[in-house]
């Protein structure tokens, strides 16, 4: 079953603008991760934030986590056409295998 | 580093035949691999957790006799879609976790997926 809901479902912006997408989840987590998927391809890991962290940065990416609201956000600053992709949040719970449950995803289109 | 190779990238088969998809971790060992299924413009649905040397654990609603998983070594897991039907047409993606990183607080590494079309 899917763990999270993401919004917006789709986002269209111009190069140079910032893109923000949100993710909500339902159960307690060990960590929350964001992945990117280019059309017809596998997923690429972007960033992992642990349940005891509130904010994390990686290059042009900024992730926040609010465990009290069971939500996270991903901000991509100064977007580029190459950022066009689907973005998924995923959570790891307390089960023994650390399996990931994915959200519905946000489709981002960055136009030059 | 942390490359997962999935093969084939696409396959077309006739209804009733079986198809095997391979997932290999090239530069790390993976005690656990995961198989996902993805429909167009939708999220990834976890099908099963594949553990080296033991039986796979299937998610609710996934037929284990239809989707056979074998994890014979620390670098290879296979998914066999048996007696495929058109409704099995989908995008199948495998992922693996580096066993040296532990099950928590480490990312999954994904293959590039297999597009299965059953005619």
Interface residues (C-beta under 8 A of the other chain):
Chain A: X1 X2 X30 X31 X33 X35 X40 X41 X42 X43 X44 X45 X48 X50 X88 X92 X96 X97 X98 X99 X100 X101 X102 X103 X104 X105 X107
Chain B: X4 X6 X32 X34 X36 X41 X42 X43 X44 X45 X46 X49 X51 X57 X59 X60 X91 X93 X95 X97 X102 X103 X104 X105 X106 X107 X108 X109 X110 X111 X112 X113 X115
